[in-house]
């Protein structure tokens, strides 16, 4: 079997039915790569780059195409190494590496379909019969009744754990809400939020907190303020706190871990196993968060293995379209040190139409997918229903590329 075609597919459409999500995130673009073999089988992969810069994906795929179509074989690892070798320096990190990851994911999907087995069986074998899943809740809507309504909706939909962001969001304007009392009052603000959630959801419901400090959208905490916040919220026993500091100082993350009993998570923006190694070797993460739509599946497995060697768990980042979600789900089930899996609640059609019946949650636990490959479906109707539209990328502020609401 050999590859005869490699193509980019960009789709734009509703990403969520969540009434508490920011206006700009209600519509999004996903970037898929489809490989076709001489047997007629196809494979689908996704790159998270589509969320931020979808128009950059196809030029990279154009460079990659002859590496696959003019060679022999379809082995994902062999071809992944070949793509990185051919594209040299450009392939080490960032957009080019992410596009290569999507092509590699498509090759894993193709191989699973050819062999009639789920991708997790090929990636490392099924390591879990089920894994806890949490609803990735995004901003913390305010006033408080909106936060509680949001939490209750997620609980009623079957989740037993929830992640919300630090800070707050004005529910009417959907904009960041300044913390009353200013930056130094952050510990009291986070305590109030978590106490509300704990009182409403009960002692067994899992709580996670996302600092979003890699994004720099709100006031950035320093090590001392972060230490105060984490010590203040320890009584609520959060499963983890994600990205509490910017990605500028792994030693600060390591020091923070020494100051708190709460597991410190991060890594979603790191785009290679080599980048992750710099952080893991400093014990910067208590929980590593690779993303199989930003890394490749093979790189994801390398990160998980390196983390396991240091006694570190993983909790994959998973804010992709439907294909990327399934890449992360399969990788999570293939890694013995998976702690928990992030999932988008109230997912829209760019998720559900891609994964079909393959994402199943029972009593807050995610079950392993059973369809061959990643179990993703892309048909002509999907392409017709969600044509690509410019201006629906995240974090866009340049003239002519303004984020739509």
PyMOL commands that set and color helices and strands:
alter all, ss='L'
color gray80, all
select helices_A, chain A and resi 23-25+49-53+55-69+76-91+94-115+119-123+144-156+183-201+223-236+250-259+273-280+297-309+322-333+349-355+380-385
alter helices_A, ss='H'
color red, helices_A
select strands_A, chain A and resi 3-14+27-37+42-47+130-136+141-142+161-165+168-170+175-177+206-210+240-242+264-266+287-288+313-314+341-343+361-362+365-367+397-398+401-402
alter strands_A, ss='S'
color yellow, strands_A
deselect
rebuild
show_as cartoon
